[in-house]
Amino acid sequence: MSAVLLVLVALGFLSIVIEDIVHIDKAKTTLFFGSLVWVLFFIAPPGHLETPELMAALNENLLDIATLWLFLMAAMTFVAYLSSKGLIDGIVNRLLPAQLGERSLMMITGLFAFVFSSMADNVTCTLVCITVLLSLKLPRDKLMRYVVLVVFATNAGGAALITGDVTTLMIFLAGKVAIPHLLLLVLPAMSAVLLLAWMLSLPLKSELHFEKQEAPFNRGDLLIGGLFFLTIVSTIGGNVAFGIPPVLSFLFGLSLMFMVVQFMNRDEPILDYVRRIEFDTLLFFLGVLLLVGMLKELGVLAYFPDLYQYLPAMAANFVVGLLSALFDNVPLTAALLKSGISMSVREWLTLTYAVGVGGSLLAIGSAAGVVAMSKVEGLTFGTYLRYSGYLLVAYSVGFAGVVAVGSLL
């Protein structure tokens, strides 16, 4: 049964790759295979597990999924409201000059995503960046380059701070690195982003012209925009100071938005914005996380620590980063931490960078990539894969930079 489940998981991921060929939405196929493997897991459990053990495994995975689902729902509802009111478009219209080179826009996009993801979570950062890019109405082939950069920059920005990426926080809490050590990741990670921005911008030579128009939003919309920003800030502060889960802070922020809009305009059908979010995105996440959860239950991730018996720690960390594009980096990092492998601070830093940024190499390798695939029409696994060479170079240069700055320790 373990072999059957592994084959079905592989088929689930394959269905994402061949979406353009079979013309079946990836949300449908991943949900089908993700739920199927768990049904079979209960019918013929590997290792003769008992029902309480099966339920514990399912509940653990469903808790992770529900947390992400609710967080996504809250963040996407905020963005849907602000987008419908023209607030995001209006702010971009005010900030951007009437004329801007495509290469300059590429650099600005990369730096913004890098910095913003250090303060916000990857999902929120990706949603905001993609909403801004879509408002610019760029040609489709050029838009893909900007979106690929956003995915990489979002993951790279989050890797350097405990507030930006869960795996960074896990390694920090395990006592493997300290805050001053993590700050050394900023320069190499930013260099990787700028290098990728430069490579992606090479064919772009045109000037972009933007029509400067008066923003249609009012003070109430600005108030909701400020509330969205405060929700992001309080999510970070609440988590660091009191350990409040981000999903709880975002749900509270969403409830405040509902109440504020209710008192400002009683005729506004505020709850309708929940229906405007892309539920295919949520279903896609659900299917992918069910598949990843099954890999964890089958013990596939337990084999990764064996790499360190055959490869030097630095080389093994580099490979683990590549593999994190196929496997969820959170359980992967947990498996490595629980294995008891012994590494220096310099080597733990390279692992922190690798598992944080490596997921950018494939569209399904990170939450940022999955959100981008669901939000941008035409961005598929195959489309994203065309830029894998650029992404691998940027990832490798950043990794080498971490090795270099680690020598300062």
Protein Blocks (a to p, Z undefined) as FASTA:
>chain_A
ZZmmmmmmmmmmmmmmmmmmnopafklmmmmmmmmmmmmmmmmgghiiafklmmmmmmmm
mmmmmmmmmmmmmmmmmmmmmmmnommmmmmmmmpcfbdcfklmmmmmmmmmmmmmmmmc
fklmmmmmmmmmmmnopafklmmmmmmmmmmmmmmmmmmpmklpmklmmmmmnopacfkl
mmmmmmmmmmmmmmmmmmmmmmpmbdcdddddddfbdfklmmmmmmmmmmmmmmmmmmmm
nopafklmmmmmmmmmmmmmmmmmmmlcfklmmmmpcfklmmmmmmmmmmmmmmmmnomm
mmmmmmmmmpcfklmmmmmmmmmmmpcfklmmmmmmmnopacdfklmmmmmmmmmmmmmm
pmklpfklmmmmmmmghiafklmmmmmmmmmmmmmmmmmmmmmmmmmZZ
